Amino acid sequence: MDAKLLSPEFPHTVVVTCTDEMVPDRLSHAWRLGSCGEDWTWGRAGADQMRFSFKRETDGVTFRLKALAGMSSRPTG
């Protein structure tokens, strides 16, 4: 696991569902909030989950809302 994920530098963690097909969307949402390694970090949190850790609480909230919006617009089945 990336040591920065547990760093006090990135205290606002969001865990989201993330299949292999969803990785580009999740990373795209995070990149809109800043630079990887500077403003946020990420890593796998299980087979179908990813953990994103942000410096700013507002970025974590924004990311979570984008991730939830993306889930509701995905086709089911």
JONOR-V608385 format. One record per helix or strand of 3 or more residues. SS is the DSSP state (H for helix, E for strand). FROM is the first residue (numbers start at 1). TO is the last residue. If there is no record, write none. Layout:
# JONOR-V608385
ss/from/to
SS/FROM/TO
SS/FROM/TO
This chain:
# JONOR-V608385
ss/from/to
H/3/6
H/8/10
E/12/17
H/20/31
E/40/46
E/49/54
H/57/72
